[in-house]
Each structure stands twice: as C-alpha cells, then as structure tokens.
Amino acid sequence: MSASTPSPAGGPLVGGPADPEHDPTAAYVLEPDYVASLTGRIVSTTGESKQSHSPINGAPVAHIPQSSEDDVVEAFARARRAQLAWARTSIDHRAAILMRLHDLVLDRQEEILDLVVWESGKARRHAYDEVLHIALTARYYARTAHQHLDTQRKSGVVPVLTRVEVNRVPKGVVGIISPWNYPFTMALCDGLPALLAGNAVVTKPDAQTMLTALLGAQLLEEAGFPKDLWQVVAGPGSRVGMSIIDKADYVCFTGSTATGKLIAKACAERLIGCSLELGGKNPMLVLRDADVERAAEGAVRAAFSNAGQLCVSIERLFVADQVYDRFVERFAARTEAMALGATLEWGPEMGSLISQDQLDTVVAHVEDAVAKGARVRAGGRARPDLGPYFYEPTILEGVTPEMTCFGNETFGPVVSVYRFHDEADAVARANDGEYGLNASVYSQDGPRAREIARQIKCGTVNVNEAFAATFASIDSPMGGMRESGMGRRQGSEGIHRYTESQSVATQRLLRFSPVLGLSDKSYATVMNANLRLLKKLGRA
C-alpha cells in the first residue's frame, strides 16, 4: 500500500506522496480510497474527525469522522427499521449468512491481519487469534442456531390439557461498546449472536482501532446481512457511549471496571439488561507436580500475548516450592529469548503496546515496584529502538502489597511471581482482591487440578493451558465473577442474553375455576387431590 500526505484536518486522506526518509511520521500507512471505503460507514454529520496513528512507528493511519448525539439517534432509527424486517426472517436464513461470514473471514485473513497490526501494534501471530475466534464464533452459532432459538415445549400444569411453548423473542437494538485490545474479535464476537437472534446492532468501537471494526462491518454486509442492521458511530464515550445506553434495548460492554459500573447504573435506571466483561488481575497456579517446561511455555503466552493487553492475561503467578527455582529459571530464559518486533510480517513473539498511556502505566508500575524492593528477573525496560511504545516482557519477584502492581491491573507485559508452600494458601491468594475473570492451573494430576479450579473465584479457569482453551471453546460461557463483570458471552448464555423468553400456554377443555356446579371449597378439594396424584406419578 502506498503512502500519502494528509489533507486539512477533518478531511479525507488525500494528497501526493510523502517522503518518510525525511519525516517517518508524515506518510499515511494505508491507501486513501481504502480508508474512505471504511470510514464512510460511520454515521457522522459533525464534520469533525480525529486522527489515529499506528503504534508500530507513529505514522498516521486515518482521520476518523466523529459522531454527535443526533447521529446516534439516526443510527438507532436506521437500526430499528432494519430490525423489524430482520426479525421476520427465518433462522436458517440468518445462519446461512453467518456461515458465509466464516468463509469470508478466512478468505480475507491477510487483509484483516494487516489492519489489526497497523492499528494495534500487536504481533501478527496474536492478530491471527482474532481471525480464528471470529471464524469459530460464526460457525458455532450458525450450526447451533436452532438449538438456541427454536420454540421449546414445556410441561403444562395439567397433562395433555395444557400446552406450553417458550419463544425466544429478540430484544430489539443492541448497543455494543468494544475496546481496542482485540479490535476485530471484540467488534464482532458479541454482535454475531445478537444478529442471529433477530436483533440489530449499534456499535461504538474504540477510536484507536476504528478501521478494523469498520472492516468487520463491511464483511458482515458482504456476507449478506442488511446494511442498516449494523450501525457504527464514533466519538468519546462521555458523549456517544452514554447516548447508546440511553437508546439501546440491551448493552454489551468490554472495558474497565470503573466504566462498567457506570454503565450498569445507567442500564439499571432504564431497567434494561447489560453484560460487562471488565478488568482482571488474573492468577496462574503451578502445582508441585506440574510439567515445568510446559508450564513455563504456557506462562509466556499467558503473560505476554498481545504484550499483556488481554483481559484474560496472567499478571500473578503462584509457584509451588518444590518447582519454584526450576520454573522461574525456565520462565525467565524463555522470556529473555522472545523475539520482539514491530512488523506486519510473521515472526515476532510479542509486539508493541498500543499507546503512550499504556506505556506510561507499565513504566510506572515497574519503577514503583523496583523502588520498593522488587527484583527484575527478566525485562524491565522500555525499548524505543523497536517502536515508540515497546516495553520488554518483564518478570518481577518480591512484589509486596504496598506496590502498585500488586493488586492493580497493569494491562501490559508484566507478571509478578510468588512462591507458595501450601495449595490452600495458593488458592486463597489467587482469590485475593475483587477481580475474578480468568485463571490457570498447571498440574499433571487432572482431577486434582480441576478440583482446585472449582475453588478459584473466576469465570474461566484453564488447566494446563494459559487462556485459549476456554476462550476458543465457543460452546462454553465466558465472563467474570465479582468486579470482573456480569453476564456471559459464548454458548447459550451468549445468545440468550439478547432475547426475551416468552411463555405461551394453550388451555383445552378444563378451565381453572369451579365447573359443573362445584363450590369454591369443593374445587379446592378436587385440585388438591389432583396435586397429590401428580406427585405420585412423578410429575415436577
């Protein structure tokens, strides 16, 4: 893709070639026409735009049109009109479109990966996780659509004479506010089951990775979803985000715990539902019988995938005395051997942080810990030679409660390692704090590891794996306990959250009132006798 110089602020990306040899931040990294084909999907009449830059090299990427509250109103109006017609389509029709999306995502993999890497700075191998996850999600819900959405027969109060059916009715228009860390996955994965259930979607992706989300919207349309069914708005959460909450029939949010609490309050005021995947300070337990080499490999992925900018990444590592020294030695060696790089090519094992804010947080957490006595076993330095926001994968020992990184989420490539003597103590320390999103347990004794997993207060727990086993198993629910969120994505819970259950009962012959001249007292006697009979027959 050739580079071009920027137009005046707020305009499209047009102009002649720039010379990055003299000004490496002057050249836009994407073709103007390509960018315009994506940003044209944003509902925006303000004439305002916000420039985005690539964390790989600081080069400008796009001018992102900004939406107003009136634009949000218009987006919902379009979505509601489209939803009325969409809700009348068959489940098979919707599922077939999802299956076409599965193929499109795989066919357009290279384009998706390029855009994810340009906007997020992550290593290409971690960008591929997003392609994989969306393909899995689309295929799963397409293949299980009837299982989740078909009308179900239930037991009536009077056998044969009472017929009960439960319908799954779409809520209407779902508002989705998605983050920057997995811009393709988070932009689409929560919305796909919403569409399958008969809803429309209005989404506000994060400003730093807007083009990736817009490419997702383009692929939805190419797969066959009606254009107006998926609306995209852009702008600050204080303006656009709250407008979405004010108008949506259900809200799905992924982000910080502090923001999630505000959204939950706003949804409660309107008596609408919401699902929230929030922060985490996720633990890993390496038990005394763990395969040390496998655990060390898993810990690298657990802590440093996407430079630690992953809601389910591990930031606290508890290791049994019996294997602690061997494990830390192997973990540190693997960490120091990691290939780092800012490139669109395959190869690097870790890419960049996304912004100066993220880098500042990581630097502050490590410097605070070291100043208060923590020891750096690997990493511990920013790497501006690799890119403006690079920080080495870092292992800390001796982290104590007075250090900022002890209980606060870093959301970067930093993990603290702790020794434990007793497994009950390790579980208690893993459960310490208010978070409860993801955990990991390494042991060669599967039943014991699964029993320990049941004691950990997290929505997902992986045994002998970092996070991918639960994250990629779309048939199982995923979400947080305590201050890590509410509600679940994936599985039946991930689609039923977007529906209202409606019971329809048809009564034959018998009515629920005295008949044939029975008094109220006689009616009650007859009904009691029927209840006792049904109990003897084993009826629920």
TORROMI-210880 format. One line per field, with one value per residue (C-alpha): residue number from 1; x, y, z. Coordinates in nm, 2 decimals, padded with zeros to 4 digits. Layout:
REM TORROMI-210880
resi: (NUM;...)
px: (X;...)
py: (Y;...)
pz: (Z;...)
END
This chain:
REM TORROMI-210880
resi: (1;2;3;4;5;6;7;8;9;10;11;12;13;14;15;16;17;18;19;20;21;22;23;24;25;26;27;28;29;30;31;32;33;34;35;36;37;38;39;40;41;42;43;44;45;46;47;48;49;50;51;52;53;54;55;56;57;58;59;60;61;62;63;64;65;66;67;68;69;70;71;72;73;74;75;76;77;78;79;80;81;82;83;84;85;86;87;88;89;90;91;92;93;94;95;96;97;98;99;100;101;102;103;104;105;106;107;108;109;110;111;112;113;114;115;116;117;118;119;120;121;122;123;124;125;126;127;128;129;130;131;132;133;134;135;136;137;138;139;140;141;142;143;144;145;146;147;148;149;150;151;152;153;154;155;156;157;158;159;160;161;162;163;164;165;166;167;168;169;170;171;172;173;174;175;176;177;178;179;180;181;182;183;184;185;186;187;188;189;190;191;192;193;194;195;196;197;198;199;200;201;202;203;204;205;206;207;208;209;210;211;212;213;214;215;216;217;218;219;220;221;222;223;224;225;226;227;228;229;230;231;232;233;234;235;236;237;238;239;240;241;242;243;244;245;246;247;248;249;250;251;252;253;254;255;256;257;258;259;260;261;262;263;264;265;266;267;268;269;270;271;272;273;274;275;276;277;278;279;280;281;282;283;284;285;286;287;288;289;290;291;292;293;294;295;296;297;298;299;300;301;302;303;304;305;306;307;308;309;310;311;312;313;314;315;316;317;318;319;320;321;322;323;324;325;326;327;328;329;330;331;332;333;334;335;336;337;338;339;340;341;342;343;344;345;346;347;348;349;350;351;352;353;354;355;356;357;358;359;360;361;362;363;364;365;366;367;368;369;370;371;372;373;374;375;376;377;378;379;380;381;382;383;384;385;386;387;388;389;390;391;392;393;394;395;396;397;398;399;400;401;402;403;404;405;406;407;408;409;410;411;412;413;414;415;416;417;418;419;420;421;422;423;424;425;426;427;428;429;430;431;432;433;434;435;436;437;438;439;440;441;442;443;444;445;446;447;448;449;450;451;452;453;454;455;456;457;458;459;460;461;462;463;464;465;466;467;468;469;470;471;472;473;474;475;476;477;478;479;480;481;482;483;484;485;486;487;488;489;490;491;492;493;494;495;496;497;498;499;500;501;502;503;504;505;506;507;508;509;510;511;512;513;514;515;516;517;518;519;520;521;522;523;524;525;526;527;528;529;530;531;532;533;534;535;536;537;538;539;540)
px: (00.00;00.14;00.16;00.02;00.02;-00.26;-00.54;-00.65;-00.78;-01.11;-01.10;-01.04;-00.70;-00.59;-00.27;00.06;00.33;00.52;00.89;00.93;01.30;01.29;00.98;00.88;00.56;00.44;00.34;00.00;00.02;-00.30;-00.44;-00.68;-00.95;-00.93;-00.97;-01.26;-01.44;-01.43;-01.49;-01.78;-01.97;-01.96;-02.28;-02.14;-02.26;-02.04;-01.76;-01.52;-01.26;-00.99;-00.66;-00.53;-00.17;00.00;00.18;00.43;00.60;00.38;00.27;-00.08;-00.34;-00.67;-00.90;-01.19;-01.52;-01.68;-02.05;-02.28;-02.58;-02.80;-02.60;-02.66;-03.03;-03.02;-02.82;-03.08;-03.36;-03.20;-03.13;-03.49;-03.63;-03.40;-03.46;-03.84;-03.78;-03.49;-03.68;-03.93;-03.65;-03.60;-03.34;-03.20;-03.15;-02.96;-02.75;-02.65;-02.52;-02.32;-02.16;-02.07;-01.91;-01.70;-01.56;-01.51;-01.31;-01.08;-01.06;-00.97;-00.73;-00.43;-00.62;-00.76;-00.42;-00.26;-00.52;-00.51;-00.13;-00.13;-00.38;-00.29;00.08;00.04;00.25;00.09;00.06;-00.17;-00.37;-00.44;-00.61;-00.88;-00.94;-00.96;-01.20;-01.45;-01.45;-01.51;-01.79;-01.97;-01.96;-02.07;-02.37;-02.46;-02.46;-02.64;-02.89;-03.20;-03.07;-03.07;-03.36;-03.63;-03.96;-03.94;-04.23;-04.26;-04.47;-04.81;-04.98;-05.24;-05.10;-05.24;-05.49;-05.23;-04.98;-04.69;-04.44;-04.14;-04.04;-03.71;-03.81;-03.53;-03.48;-03.46;-03.15;-02.83;-02.57;-02.21;-01.91;-01.59;-01.23;-00.90;-00.70;-00.87;-01.03;-01.16;-01.27;-01.44;-01.60;-01.78;-01.80;-02.07;-02.28;-02.29;-02.53;-02.73;-02.79;-02.87;-03.13;-03.31;-03.17;-03.00;-02.67;-02.54;-02.17;-01.91;-01.56;-01.26;-01.11;-00.76;-00.87;-01.18;-01.08;-01.05;-01.40;-01.53;-01.37;-01.57;-01.89;-01.80;-01.76;-02.10;-02.26;-02.07;-02.18;-02.54;-02.66;-02.86;-02.65;-02.86;-02.88;-02.52;-02.46;-02.13;-02.08;-01.76;-01.67;-01.59;-01.77;-01.90;-02.09;-02.16;-02.13;-02.39;-02.62;-02.61;-02.70;-02.99;-03.14;-03.04;-03.26;-02.96;-02.60;-02.28;-01.95;-01.59;-01.35;-01.25;-01.43;-01.48;-01.66;-01.86;-02.00;-02.13;-02.28;-02.45;-02.60;-02.73;-02.88;-03.05;-03.21;-03.37;-03.44;-03.26;-03.01;-02.64;-02.34;-02.00;-01.65;-01.43;-01.08;-00.88;-00.57;-00.56;-00.37;-00.18;-00.10;00.19;00.15;00.43;00.37;00.35;00.54;00.79;00.87;00.51;00.42;00.70;00.59;00.23;00.33;00.50;00.18;-00.04;00.15;00.28;00.03;-00.06;00.20;-00.02;-00.30;-00.55;-00.84;-00.76;-00.38;-00.20;-00.04;00.01;00.20;00.20;00.45;00.49;00.82;00.91;00.94;00.98;01.35;01.34;01.03;01.15;01.48;01.30;01.03;01.30;01.51;01.21;01.11;01.45;01.47;01.14;01.17;01.03;00.94;00.73;00.63;00.34;00.54;00.51;00.79;00.79;00.66;00.55;00.46;00.40;00.18;-00.08;-00.03;00.18;-00.08;-00.03;00.35;00.33;00.13;00.37;00.68;00.52;00.42;00.77;00.96;00.73;00.79;01.17;01.19;01.01;01.23;01.11;01.36;01.36;01.42;01.37;01.30;01.22;01.30;01.12;01.25;01.22;01.46;01.19;00.90;00.76;00.56;00.76;00.84;01.02;00.83;00.90;00.91;00.91;00.99;00.94;00.63;00.45;00.11;00.24;00.35;00.10;00.13;00.04;-00.34;-00.39;-00.42;-00.12;-00.26;00.09;00.38;00.45;00.39;00.47;00.60;00.53;00.63;00.38;00.41;00.05;-00.21;-00.49;-00.28;-00.22;-00.59;-00.66;-00.40;-00.54;-00.88;-00.75;-00.88;-01.21;-01.14;-01.24;-01.21;-00.96;-00.72;-00.49;-00.37;-00.08;-00.06;-00.01;-00.30;-00.60;-00.88;-00.69;-00.63;-01.00;-01.09;-00.87;-01.01;-01.36;-01.22;-01.09;-01.34;-01.30;-01.54;-01.30;-01.02;-00.78;-00.60;-00.25;-00.32;-00.29;-00.63;-00.70;-00.88;-01.17;-01.15;-01.18;-01.44;-01.74;-01.99;-01.89;-01.98;-01.71;-01.72;-01.62;-01.71;-01.71;-01.57;-01.46;-01.81;-02.16;-02.32;-02.15;-02.05;-02.04;-02.25;-02.63;-02.59;-02.41;-02.71;-03.00;-02.89;-03.02;-03.36;-03.67;-03.83;-04.20;-04.43;-04.74;-04.99;-05.29;-05.56;-05.80;-06.14;-06.07;-06.08;-05.91;-06.23;-06.51;-06.72;-07.02;-07.17;-06.87;-06.84;-06.51;-06.44;-06.52;-06.30;-06.01;-06.06;-06.06;-05.74;-05.56;-05.64;-05.50;-05.18;-05.13;-05.19;-04.94;-04.68;-04.73;-04.69;-04.35;-04.46;-04.25)
py: (00.00;00.33;00.63;00.98;01.31;01.43;01.66;01.95;01.84;01.67;01.58;01.25;01.11;01.26;01.42;01.33;01.11;01.19;01.12;00.90;00.91;01.27;01.25;00.90;01.02;01.20;00.91;00.75;00.38;00.30;00.40;00.69;00.53;00.22;00.42;00.62;00.30;00.21;00.54;00.61;00.36;00.58;00.77;01.12;01.47;01.68;01.75;01.67;01.40;01.25;01.14;00.79;00.68;00.34;00.22;00.04;00.36;00.65;00.71;00.85;00.59;00.78;01.07;00.91;01.10;01.18;01.13;01.36;01.26;01.33;01.09;00.82;00.89;00.85;00.53;00.38;00.49;00.31;00.00;-00.02;00.00;-00.27;-00.49;-00.50;-00.67;-00.88;-01.03;-01.18;-01.37;-01.74;-01.88;-02.08;-01.76;-01.59;-01.89;-01.92;-01.57;-01.64;-01.94;-01.72;-01.48;-01.77;-01.83;-01.46;-01.41;-01.69;-01.57;-01.22;-01.32;-01.13;-00.80;-00.84;-00.92;-00.62;-00.38;-00.53;-00.50;-00.14;-00.02;-00.22;-00.29;-00.65;-00.94;-01.10;-01.43;-01.26;-01.09;-01.43;-01.52;-01.27;-01.43;-01.77;-01.65;-01.48;-01.78;-02.01;-01.79;-01.75;-02.13;-02.22;-02.00;-02.09;-02.46;-02.43;-02.17;-02.39;-02.54;-02.19;-02.02;-02.28;-02.26;-02.52;-02.73;-02.72;-02.92;-02.78;-02.76;-03.02;-03.31;-03.32;-03.04;-02.76;-02.69;-02.46;-02.32;-02.09;-01.85;-01.66;-01.30;-01.06;-00.76;-00.51;-00.30;-00.40;-00.14;-00.27;-00.07;-00.25;-00.20;-00.16;-00.46;-00.72;-00.49;-00.74;-01.00;-00.76;-00.56;-00.86;-01.16;-01.02;-00.89;-01.21;-01.39;-01.07;-01.07;-01.44;-01.39;-01.13;-00.80;-00.50;-00.36;-00.01;-00.02;00.22;00.07;00.23;00.53;00.38;00.07;00.20;00.08;-00.28;-00.26;-00.10;-00.38;-00.62;-00.42;-00.44;-00.81;-00.85;-00.67;-00.87;-01.19;-01.09;-00.90;-00.59;-00.28;-00.08;-00.37;-00.29;00.08;00.23;00.55;00.71;00.95;00.99;00.76;01.05;01.17;00.88;00.60;00.74;00.81;00.45;00.34;00.58;00.43;00.06;-00.23;-00.41;-00.31;-00.51;-00.35;-00.47;-00.24;-00.11;-00.20;00.17;00.24;-00.09;00.02;00.35;00.16;-00.09;00.20;00.37;00.04;-00.02;00.33;00.22;-00.14;-00.28;-00.57;-00.55;-00.78;-00.65;-00.80;-00.59;-00.59;-00.87;-00.94;-01.30;-01.58;-01.88;-02.17;-02.40;-02.70;-02.92;-03.20;-02.96;-03.03;-02.74;-02.69;-02.69;-02.45;-02.21;-02.22;-02.16;-01.87;-01.69;-01.70;-01.63;-01.32;-01.17;-01.25;-00.91;-00.75;-00.84;-00.63;-00.91;-00.92;-01.28;-01.25;-01.37;-01.10;-01.31;-01.64;-01.86;-02.15;-02.44;-02.45;-02.79;-02.65;-02.28;-02.24;-02.46;-02.30;-01.94;-02.02;-02.17;-01.90;-01.62;-01.80;-01.83;-01.47;-01.33;-01.54;-01.39;-01.23;-00.88;-00.66;-00.40;-00.55;-00.68;-01.00;-01.33;-01.39;-01.17;-01.33;-01.00;-00.67;-00.32;-00.16;00.05;00.40;00.63;00.59;00.22;00.25;00.51;00.28;-00.01;00.20;00.35;00.00;-00.15;00.16;00.17;-00.20;-00.18;00.13;-00.06;-00.36;-00.59;-00.77;-00.78;-01.14;-01.05;-00.74;-00.42;-00.17;00.04;-00.03;00.28;00.13;-00.11;00.13;00.42;00.21;-00.10;-00.25;-00.57;-00.87;-00.84;-01.08;-00.94;-01.12;-00.99;-00.79;-00.69;-00.53;-00.18;-00.19;-00.05;-00.36;-00.60;-00.55;-00.31;-00.43;-00.34;-00.45;-00.48;-00.73;-00.75;-01.05;-01.10;-01.44;-01.57;-01.88;-02.09;-02.37;-02.49;-02.53;-02.40;-02.08;-02.05;-02.07;-01.81;-01.57;-01.63;-01.53;-01.22;-00.89;-00.81;-00.94;-01.28;-01.31;-01.59;-01.83;-02.11;-02.43;-02.64;-03.00;-03.35;-03.47;-03.36;-03.44;-03.26;-02.96;-02.95;-02.96;-02.67;-02.49;-02.52;-02.33;-02.03;-01.75;-01.68;-01.71;-01.92;-02.15;-02.33;-02.65;-02.69;-02.40;-02.02;-01.89;-02.03;-02.35;-02.16;-01.86;-02.07;-02.32;-02.12;-02.37;-02.27;-01.94;-01.68;-01.39;-01.26;-01.30;-01.02;-00.69;-00.86;-00.83;-00.98;-01.18;-01.42;-01.43;-01.75;-02.06;-02.05;-01.77;-01.56;-01.56;-01.59;-01.25;-01.09;-01.24;-01.22;-01.55;-01.56;-01.83;-01.91;-02.15;-02.30;-02.45;-02.72;-02.83;-02.77;-02.41;-02.30;-02.22;-02.42;-02.62;-02.84;-02.66;-02.71;-02.47;-02.29;-02.53;-02.84;-02.71;-02.67;-03.03;-03.17;-02.97;-03.09;-03.45;-03.39;-03.24;-03.55;-03.77;-03.59;-03.61;-03.99;-04.00;-03.82;-03.50;-03.19)
pz: (00.00;-00.09;00.14;00.10;00.28;00.50;00.39;00.61;00.95;00.93;00.56;00.38;00.33;00.00;-00.14;-00.30;-00.18;00.14;00.19;00.50;00.46;00.59;00.80;00.91;01.06;00.75;00.54;00.58;00.60;00.41;00.07;00.10;-00.11;00.11;00.43;00.28;00.19;00.56;00.73;00.51;00.72;01.03;01.10;01.12;01.02;01.25;01.00;01.29;01.28;01.50;01.36;01.45;01.44;01.42;01.74;01.51;01.40;01.50;01.14;01.08;00.98;00.93;01.00;01.19;01.15;01.48;01.56;01.76;01.98;01.68;01.48;01.75;01.72;01.35;01.38;01.61;01.38;01.09;01.30;01.43;01.08;00.97;01.27;01.22;00.88;01.00;01.29;01.04;00.85;00.92;01.15;00.86;00.65;00.93;01.00;00.63;00.63;00.94;00.76;00.47;00.71;00.84;00.49;00.42;00.73;00.63;00.27;00.37;00.65;00.52;00.49;00.84;00.99;00.82;00.95;01.31;01.32;01.18;01.43;01.74;01.70;01.81;01.67;01.37;01.55;01.81;01.54;01.39;01.72;01.62;01.28;01.44;01.71;01.48;01.24;01.53;01.67;01.33;01.26;01.61;01.62;01.26;01.34;01.68;01.58;01.62;01.94;02.10;01.93;01.84;02.03;02.31;02.45;02.83;03.08;03.13;03.47;03.36;03.14;02.79;02.86;02.90;02.62;02.69;02.45;02.52;02.24;02.22;02.11;02.01;02.24;01.95;01.91;02.10;02.19;02.18;02.31;02.22;02.32;02.13;02.25;02.03;01.77;01.53;01.78;02.02;01.75;01.61;01.85;02.08;01.79;01.59;01.82;01.86;01.48;01.48;01.75;01.53;01.67;01.51;01.65;01.71;01.79;01.91;01.86;02.03;01.84;01.83;01.62;01.43;01.09;01.20;01.34;01.02;00.81;01.02;00.94;00.57;00.59;00.76;00.47;00.21;00.38;00.33;00.65;00.56;00.57;00.81;01.05;01.18;01.26;01.36;01.55;01.67;01.94;02.31;02.55;02.75;02.45;02.22;02.47;02.70;02.41;02.31;02.66;02.66;02.35;02.34;02.44;02.58;02.63;02.59;02.71;02.74;02.92;03.26;03.59;03.67;03.34;03.37;03.70;03.54;03.26;03.50;03.69;03.37;03.25;03.59;03.57;03.24;03.35;03.06;03.07;03.02;03.00;03.12;03.07;03.29;03.45;03.59;03.79;03.68;03.87;03.75;03.99;03.91;04.14;04.27;04.01;03.71;03.40;03.44;03.08;02.97;03.25;03.15;02.79;02.90;03.13;02.84;02.64;02.95;03.05;02.72;02.44;02.28;02.51;02.81;02.68;02.71;02.97;03.05;03.06;03.37;03.60;03.92;03.91;04.22;04.21;04.45;04.65;04.50;04.15;04.20;04.12;03.82;03.69;03.73;03.56;03.26;03.25;03.26;02.99;02.76;02.83;02.75;02.43;02.29;01.95;01.97;01.67;01.50;01.17;00.96;00.90;01.08;01.33;01.64;01.95;02.10;01.95;02.08;02.34;02.18;02.32;02.53;02.81;02.82;02.82;03.10;03.31;03.26;03.33;03.64;03.78;03.73;03.86;04.17;04.24;04.19;04.41;04.69;04.67;04.39;04.17;03.80;03.67;03.30;03.10;03.29;03.02;02.75;02.40;02.19;01.94;01.84;01.84;02.03;02.28;02.31;02.66;02.73;02.87;03.24;03.53;03.88;04.21;04.56;04.48;04.81;04.88;04.91;04.54;04.28;04.06;04.35;04.32;04.03;03.68;03.47;03.13;02.99;02.97;03.34;03.57;03.94;04.06;04.41;04.59;04.79;05.04;05.07;04.80;05.01;05.07;04.70;04.62;04.89;04.74;04.39;04.52;04.70;04.57;04.39;04.04;03.91;03.53;03.43;03.60;03.50;03.69;03.58;03.72;03.58;03.81;03.60;03.86;04.14;03.91;03.82;04.19;04.26;03.97;04.13;04.43;04.23;04.20;03.83;03.54;03.34;03.46;03.22;03.32;03.16;02.93;02.95;02.83;02.48;02.60;02.74;02.51;02.20;02.33;02.20;02.33;02.69;02.86;02.92;03.16;03.50;03.87;04.12;03.98;03.66;03.52;03.48;03.22;02.97;02.61;02.41;02.44;02.51;02.76;02.49;02.26;02.52;02.67;02.35;02.38;02.59;02.69;02.62;02.75;02.55;02.72;02.54;02.77;02.64;02.79;03.16;03.29;03.61;03.81;03.96;03.69;03.70;03.99;04.22;04.51;04.56;04.85;04.65;04.36;04.61;04.73;04.38;04.29;04.60;04.51;04.16;04.30;04.52;04.23;04.01;04.29;04.30;03.92;03.95;03.78;03.85)
END
